[in-house]
């Protein structure tokens, strides 16, 4: 299930104001490298300048029970690993792959 979508932004403060107004909630995480909102179970993240992963467009993250198993399954089916599994803190593991057309797909596991 897609529950998290990250958006690269060029002006974090301006984007934060727009998304707060859109979602009707204040950010739950508010730092210089990431601003995160949660509304009705949906997580929306703002990543300045696309972050270290160099995002150029939004990335949807599928929440999975076992990220290593799902990564193996999707790569066996033809996806290519873009970013291997990494721990981003708070017990959260993420990875990204590209589909055969180059679309970036995210995987996310909370432990």
C-alpha positions, -999 to 999 in steps of 0.1 A, spaced: 0 0 0 13 35 -8 13 55 24 43 78 19 51 102 -9 82 124 -9 84 156 -29 117 173 -38 114 211 -32 136 240 -40 123 263 -12 115 243 20 99 272 39 76 281 9 67 244 3 60 238 40 35 267 41 17 253 10 15 217 22 4 228 57 -25 248 41 -33 219 17 -33 192 44 -47 214 72 -21 202 97 13 214 110 44 192 101 52 164 125 88 165 115 104 199 108 141 200 101 164 216 76 167 183 56 132 170 58 97 182 66 70 155 72 33 157 75 7 130 84 -29 134 74 -55 106 75 -27 79 75 -10 95 45 26 106 50 38 135 29 75 145 30 93 175 16 130 170 7 151 201 0 169 200 -34 159 163 -37 181 153 -8 212 131 -11 194 108 -35 189 136 -60 152 132 -64 138 152 -94 102 141 -91 79 128 -63 85 92 -52 58 70 -39 68 45 -12 51 12 -8 50 1 28 61 -36 31 65 -61 58 100 -74 47 119 -49 26 148 -73 18 123 -100 5 103 -74 -15 135 -59 -30 146 -94 -41 112 -101 -55 109 -69 -76 145 -71 -89 139 -107 -99 108 -94 -118 130 -69 -137 134 -38 -115 168 -23 -110 181 -13 -75 186 25 -75 193 29 -38 199 -2 -16 182 -7 18 193 20 42 182 28 78 170 64 79 164 64 116 135 56 140 135 20 129 126 29 93 143 12 63 140 25 28 152 15 -7 144 26 -42 143 7 -75 135 17 -111 110 -1 -132 119 -10 -168 108 25 -180 130 43 -154 102 52 -130 115 54 -94 96 32 -69 102 34 -32 100 6 -6 96 13 31 96 -9 62 90 3 97 104 -20 123 
